[in-house]
């Protein structure tokens, strides 16, 4: 009997190693999937009141994420091409590049960014340098595109099935429950991850709306040379950049401030620097500081310390790369929840001492668990099985 158990255990270990290796290969995609799952799970549950099946609700959630993102990227790409063409035309960039870059030397002009303009450029041969460049670097470009497409596919599929079948994962994990300790810990992790990551999604949306409103109002009050370029796009990018606390939004609004100062340096009245300085001051106070001070503590979860969460978002990408932005806060929540719930029990603490919400009520009598106690927002991934 023991030999059979040993064989089964070894087989299980081999399978676990293989699965772990495959999971590590797509660690970034899986991390983003978990991040998106917990960020959108309340929205998925909200749609239940419209009596939609779980699969339809999951598709609606993914479409709600994908469509705005595709529109934003498309809008940014079109503006980038248009502005690059205008800049190249005005500064004779094409002729300069033609003398320095071999594959650029055959370009006489940048084509119009329209179907007709691109077709005419193709007929006249203006696109041949770009085609030759793409052909020479086909292997690299194919690798980049295929890698991105594969990871995007993995993110979409994993997020979809987490939304649809997340409760099955919860039920499987709870099969290994021991004296209710595992259940307590997993439910606490589940609730805190949802509170933290859903709060981050709300924070991005709120800051995007605040930034768009602020930049649009600023443009209505200042002269044309010092207006914010494309306030809707800049505002949306500012909201997305807010995922990285302290430094995130500055990546957007500081370059925008520099761009706004260029017309003043190139001939506009120097007195208009006042408007540029006013934009920077208003953005720092209204878009950066106030939301970070007011909104982030409210939307940061029940148990996770705001300062530690900020460090996780800041240091995660530094240590792990891009996916560290999503992986670090998840690991932080898992670790802190273990320290607050499971660890005291393992060290012999009384069960009532492991739940802060029960032992330390808020002064106003409101439970520290916030909205997590709402029956519409259960701790298990999708409530009762569909």
C-alpha positions in Angstrom: 0.0 0.0 0.0 2.8 2.4 0.9 4.6 1.6 -2.4 1.5 2.5 -4.3 1.2 5.7 -2.5 4.9 6.5 -3.2 4.4 5.8 -6.9 1.3 8.0 -7.0 3.1 10.7 -5.1 6.1 10.6 -7.4 3.7 10.8 -10.4 1.9 13.7 -8.9 5.2 15.5 -8.2 6.3 15.0 -11.9 3.0 16.4 -13.1 3.2 19.3 -10.7 6.7 20.1 -11.9 5.6 20.0 -15.6 2.6 22.2 -14.9 4.7 24.6 -12.8 7.3 24.9 -15.7 4.5 25.7 -18.2 2.9 28.1 -15.7 6.2 29.9 -15.2 6.6 30.2 -19.0 3.4 32.2 -19.0 3.8 33.8 -15.5 3.1 37.3 -16.9 -0.1 36.3 -18.7 -1.4 34.3 -15.6 -0.6 37.2 -13.3 -2.4 39.7 -15.5 -5.4 37.3 -15.7 -5.6 37.0 -11.9 -5.3 40.8 -11.6 -8.1 41.3 -14.2 -10.3 38.6 -12.6 -10.3 40.2 -9.1 -10.6 43.7 -10.6 -13.7 42.8 -12.5 -15.4 40.1 -10.4 -17.8 42.6 -8.7 -18.8 43.9 -12.1 -19.4 40.3 -13.2 -21.6 39.6 -10.1 -23.4 42.9 -10.6 -24.5 41.7 -14.1 -26.2 38.7 -12.4 -29.2 40.9 -11.5 -30.0 41.1 -15.2 -30.4 37.3 -15.1 -27.6 36.7 -17.6 -25.8 33.4 -17.6 -22.3 33.3 -16.2 -20.7 32.8 -19.7 -22.6 35.8 -21.1 -21.6 37.9 -18.2 -18.0 37.0 -18.5 -18.1 37.9 -22.2 -19.6 41.2 -21.4 -16.9 41.9 -18.8 -14.1 41.1 -21.3 -15.8 43.2 -24.0 -16.1 46.1 -21.6 -12.4 45.9 -21.0 -11.3 45.2 -24.5 -13.4 47.7 -26.5 -12.3 50.8 -24.6 -8.7 49.6 -24.6 -8.7 49.0 -28.4 -10.3 52.4 -29.0 -7.7 54.1 -26.8 -4.8 52.3 -28.5 -6.2 53.0 -31.9 -6.9 56.6 -31.1 -3.3 57.0 -29.7 -1.8 55.3 -32.8 -3.7 57.5 -35.3 -2.7 60.6 -33.4 0.9 59.5 -33.2 1.1 58.9 -36.9 -0.6 62.2 -37.8 1.6 64.2 -35.4 4.7 62.4 -36.6 3.9 63.2 -40.2 3.2 66.8 -39.4 6.4 67.1 -37.4 8.4 65.4 -40.1 6.9 67.7 -42.8 7.6 70.8 -40.8 11.1 70.0 -39.8 12.4 68.3 -42.9 13.0 65.2 -40.8 12.6 62.9 -43.9 15.6 64.4 -45.7 17.7 64.4 -42.6 16.9 60.7 -41.9 17.5 59.8 -45.5 21.1 60.9 -45.3 21.7 58.9 -42.1 19.5 55.8 -42.3 20.1 53.4 -45.2 16.6 51.9 -45.4 15.1 55.5 -45.2 17.0 57.0 -48.1 14.4 56.1 -50.8 11.5 58.0 -49.0 10.6 61.2 -50.6 7.6 62.1 -48.6 5.4 60.5 -45.9 2.1 59.3 -47.3 -1.3 60.5 -46.2 -2.6 58.3 -43.4 -5.7 57.2 -45.3 -6.6 54.1 -47.3 -6.3 56.0 -50.6 -3.1 57.7 -49.5 -1.5 54.4 -48.5 -2.6 52.7 -51.7 -1.1 55.6 -53.8 2.1 55.4 -51.8 2.2 51.6 -52.5 1.7 52.2 -56.2 4.3 54.9 -56.4 6.8 52.8 -54.5 7.0 55.1 -51.4 6.3 52.1 -49.2 9.1 49.9 -50.6 11.7 51.0 -47.9 9.2 50.0 -45.1 8.4 46.7 -46.8 12.1 45.9 -47.3 12.8 46.8 -43.6 9.9 44.6 -42.5 11.2 41.8 -44.7 14.8 42.0 -43.4 13.5 41.9 -39.8 10.7 39.5 -40.4 11.9 37.0 -37.9 12.1 39.5 -35.1 8.8 41.2 -35.9 7.1 37.8 -36.2 8.4 36.8 -32.8 7.3 40.0 -31.2 3.8 39.9 -32.7 3.3 36.2 -32.1 4.5 36.4 -28.5 2.1 39.3 -27.8 -0.8 37.6 -29.5 -0.2 34.3 -27.6 0.0 36.1 -24.2 -3.1 38.1 -25.1 -4.9 34.9 -25.9 -3.8 33.3 -22.7 -5.0 36.3 -20.7 -8.4 36.3 -22.4 -9.0 32.6 -21.9 -7.8 32.4 -18.3 -9.7 35.5 -17.2 -12.9 34.3 -18.9 -12.8 30.9 -17.2 -11.9 32.3 -13.9 -15.0 34.4 -14.1 -17.1 31.5 -15.2 -15.7 28.6 -13.1 -13.8 30.4 -10.3 -16.1 28.8 -7.7 -14.9 25.4 -8.7 -11.3 26.2 -7.9 -12.5 27.5 -4.5 -14.4 24.3 -3.9 -11.4 22.1 -4.9 -9.1 24.0 -2.6 -11.5 23.7 0.4 -11.5 19.9 0.0 -8.1 20.0 1.8 -9.6 22.0 4.8 -8.1 21.3 8.2 -10.0 22.5 11.2 -11.5 25.3 9.2 -8.0 27.0 9.1 -7.6 26.7 5.3 -11.2 27.9 4.7 -10.7 30.9 6.9 -7.4 31.8 5.2 -8.6 31.3 1.6 -11.8 33.3 2.2 -9.8 36.1 3.8 -7.3 36.2 0.9 -10.2 36.1 -1.6 -12.0 39.0 -0.1 -8.9 41.1 0.4 -7.7 40.5 -3.2 -11.1 41.6 -4.5 -11.1 44.7 -2.3 -7.6 45.8 -3.3 -7.7 45.0 -7.0 -11.2 46.2 -7.6 -10.3 49.4 -5.7 -7.4 49.9 -8.1 -9.7 49.6 -11.1 -12.0 52.2 -9.5 -9.0 54.4 -8.8 -7.9 54.3 -12.4 -11.4 55.2 -13.7 -11.8 58.0 -11.1 -8.5 59.5 -11.9 -9.1 59.3 -15.6 -12.4 61.2 -15.3 -10.8 63.8 -13.0 -7.9 64.3 -15.3 -10.0 64.6 -18.4 -12.3 67.1 -16.7 -9.4 69.1 -15.4 -7.5 69.2 -18.7 -10.6 70.1 -20.7 -11.5 72.9 -18.2 -7.9 74.2 -18.4 -8.1 74.3 -22.2 -11.2 76.4 -22.1 -9.5 79.1 -20.0 -6.0 79.4 -21.7 -4.7 80.6 -25.1 -4.4 78.1 -27.9 -0.5 77.8 -27.9 -0.5 76.5 -24.3 -3.5 74.2 -24.3 -3.2 70.5 -23.3 -2.9 68.4 -26.5 -5.7 65.9 -26.8 -7.0 66.2 -23.2 -9.2 63.1 -23.4 -6.2 60.9 -24.4 -3.8 62.5 -21.9 -6.4 62.1 -19.1 -7.0 58.4 -19.9 -3.3 57.7 -20.0 -2.9 59.6 -16.7 -5.5 57.3 -15.1 -3.8 54.2 -16.4 -0.4 55.4 -15.2 -1.9 55.9 -11.7 -1.5 52.1 -11.2 2.1 52.9 -10.1 1.8 55.2 -7.1 4.1 58.2 -6.5 5.8 58.2 -9.9 3.1 56.8 -12.3 1.1 59.9 -13.3 4.3 62.0 -13.5 5.3 59.9 -16.5 2.4 61.4 -18.4 1.9 65.0 -17.2 5.5 66.0 -16.9 6.2 65.3 -20.6 2.9 67.0 -21.5 4.1 70.1 -19.5 7.3 70.1 -21.5 5.4 69.8 -24.8 3.2 72.7 -23.8 6.3 74.8 -23.1 7.7 74.3 -26.6 5.5 76.8 -28.4 6.5 79.4 -25.8 10.2 78.7 -26.4 9.8 78.9 -30.1 8.2 82.4 -30.3 5.1 82.7 -28.2 5.1 85.5 -25.6 7.1 84.5 -22.5 4.3 85.6 -20.3 2.5 82.4 -21.4 4.9 80.4 -19.2 2.5 81.4 -16.4 -0.2 79.2 -18.0 2.3 76.3 -18.3 3.3 76.7 -14.6 -0.4 76.9 -13.7 -1.1 73.6 -15.6 1.7 71.9 -13.7 0.5 73.2 -10.3 -3.2 72.3 -11.0 -2.3 68.8 -12.2 -0.1 68.1 -9.2 -2.7 69.3 -6.7 -6.1 68.3 -8.3 -5.1 65.2 -10.4 -2.1 63.8 -8.5 -2.2 64.7 -4.8 -5.8 65.0 -3.8 -7.0 61.6 -5.4 -3.9 59.9 -4.0 -4.6 61.2 -0.5 -8.4 60.8 -0.5 -9.3 57.9 -2.9 -6.4 55.5 -2.5 -6.9 54.8 1.3 -10.7 54.3 0.7 -10.1 51.9 -2.2 -7.0 50.0 -0.9 -8.8 47.2 0.9 -9.6 46.3 4.5 -6.4 44.9 5.9 -3.6 45.8 3.4 -1.5 48.8 4.5 -1.5 51.6 1.9 2.2 52.3 2.3 3.1 48.6 1.7 0.8 48.5 -1.3 2.5 51.6 -2.7 5.9 49.9 -2.2 4.6 46.8 -3.9 3.4 48.7 -7.0 6.7 50.7 -7.1 9.2 47.9 -6.5 7.4 45.1 -8.2 8.3 46.2 -11.8 11.9 47.0 -10.7 12.5 43.5 -9.4 10.3 41.4 -11.7 9.8 43.5 -14.8 6.5 44.4 -16.3 4.4 41.7 -14.7 5.7 42.7 -11.3 3.3 45.6 -11.4 0.5 43.0 -11.0 2.3 40.2 -9.3 3.8 42.2 -6.3 0.5 43.4 -4.9 -1.0 40.0 -5.2 1.9 38.4 -3.3 1.7 41.2 -0.7 -2.0 40.6 0.0 -1.4 36.8 0.2 1.4 37.3 2.7 -0.2 39.9 4.9 -3.5 37.9 5.0 -1.5 34.8 6.1 0.2 36.8 8.8 -3.2 38.2 10.0 -5.2 35.0 9.9 -3.4 31.6 9.6 -0.1 32.4 11.3 -1.6 33.3 14.7 -3.7 30.2 14.7 -0.6 28.0 13.8 1.2 29.6 16.7 -1.6 28.8 19.1 -3.5 32.1 19.3 -7.2 32.0 20.1 -9.4 32.0 17.1 -11.2 35.2 18.1 -7.8 37.1 18.1 -7.2 36.4 14.5 -10.1 38.5 13.1 -9.4 42.2 13.5 -12.9 43.1 12.3 -14.5 41.2 15.2 -12.1 42.2 18.0 -11.5 45.9 17.0 -14.8 47.5 15.7 -14.7 50.9 14.1 -15.5 53.8 16.3 -18.7 54.6 14.4 -19.9 51.0 14.7 -19.3 50.2 11.1 -17.7 46.9 10.4 -14.1 47.2 9.1 -14.9 44.7 6.4 -16.7 47.3 4.4 -18.7 46.0 1.5 -17.3 42.6 1.8 -20.1 41.5 4.1 -22.7 42.4 1.4 -24.5 39.1 0.5 -24.2 40.1 -3.2 -20.4 40.1 -2.8 -19.4 36.7 -1.2 -15.9 35.7 -0.5 -15.9 32.7 -2.8 -14.9 33.4 -6.5 -18.4 33.4 -7.9 -20.8 32.7 -5.1 -22.9 29.7 -5.6 -22.2 27.5 -8.6 -23.9 28.6 -11.8 
